[in-house]
Structures are given as C-alpha cells and as structure tokens.
Amino acid sequence: MRDIQLNLLSVLCILCLGLLLTGVVEALDESTTYGAYPGAPTQVPTPTPATTTTTTSPAAYPTQPTTATTTPSMQPVTAETSSIATSSQGTVTALYYTQAPPVVQQNTLLAYDIQAAPPAAVYYSGSYLPWTSFYQVFPANSPALWIASSVGWSWYATCPVGGWIQELMYVPVTGAMKVYDLYPDGTTRYYSYGFATPGYKYRWFRADTPGRYITMLTIADIPSNYIVVDVA
C-alpha cells in the first residue's frame, strides 16, 4: 500500500514538473511576441510642397526725364527771332533776342515744355547742376525763378540794352501769381498774372534801360528767390 502511494506521488511530481516546463515555454513565446511590437509608430514626414517663385522685371519708371544729346535751344517766338547772343569766355550772358516777341506774348505768362527743351544746367544750391542731377534733387515745393543764359538757367546774367530775355519759373501750387521788377532807377513795377497752375512757366522781359534789374515772384503769397540782370 505504501509503495502505491509513493508511485502516485512520483507521477504527480512528474506531471507538475511537466506543466511547469510547459508554462515557461509559453511565457518565453509570449515574451518574444511582445518584444516584436515596434512600440511608438514611425512618423512618416509630410513632404513639403514645391513653391514656384515668379520673377517680374520692373517696368521703367516714367518720371526720369530724357537727357538731351545737345544743348537745347530756347523755344523760339517766331521763325525770324533767331539772333541769339553768344556768351563771352568767363561771363554769364543772357540768351537775348533782338526782335520783340508777338504782342500777345508780351507781359503774358506762358507754359514751358520742360520735356521738349530741358536746360543744359540749372543753378541750384550754390552751383550749376546738369538737368538730370537737378531734376533728382530739386524738392519742387517752393516757387523758383531763373534767367535763360549762356550756361543754363541762372540767377544772374548780363544783357545789352534793348534785349528780350526769357525768365523761367517753377510753380509748385495753384494760386495767384505776382511778379515784382525792381528797375535801375529804384522804382518797382508790379504784375498780376491771375491764378497759375503748377509746372514750368516763362515770360518775356525787355531790358530797356542800362543798370541793374532785380525780379522776384510770389505764388499764393509764397516768395521765390530773386534774379539779377545787369544791362549795359
């Protein structure tokens, strides 16, 4: 009886050992399966869409004036008024006409086409500047006055008695224009040209008496510089 119990106990031990070994093997299999799981998913980068850049060539800015290849002549009054004085070396001589302009143009404010006949040089801020340089630095916010001369638009020039000269002016705003001429005898003549619009203008002036003439203008009560003509 005792032998039978020992045999049964041995069988049970063997069965328990077998079950235990089977569990270990299954546990190892499950551990291998779990280890094969990659964990956090791999993020696939989103491709950056291609961008197209369009390059546009800027158009030429239209405000730059055309540079004259030669020194522009004065705008003629008539075909007959071609006798313009030439300048002597080292002097500033007004470009004067010996023949009077038509009566309708005398004591009249006239428009000047600056694009058709730009000056060779303009006196500004103490020196004569080429037109293209002057055009870029001139603030154009106040009235300005010049004399058409042998070196360009000047603040000073000489002229023989009886010559007709061209006085150029820049008008920055619309307003009442007044011109004041101080004559050699000390008298002042005043001219009212009514309302002037912005832009370049000119008028004809006759140096009819020897001596010094001084001229200035106002537009909307804003004064310009003054110009001097010495007549002999």
Secondary structure, 3 states (H helix, E strand, C coil): CHHHHHHHHHHHHHHHHHHHHHHHHHHHHHHHHHHHCCCCCCCCCCCCCCCCCCCCCCCCCCCCCCCCCCCCCCCCCCCCCCCECCCCCCCCEECEECCCCCHHHECCCEECCCCCCCCCEEEECCEEEEHHHHHHHCCCCCCEEEEEECCEEECEEEECCCCEEEEEEEECCCEEEEEEEECCCCCEEEEEEEEECCEEEEEEEECCCCEEEEEEEEECCEEEEEEEEEEC
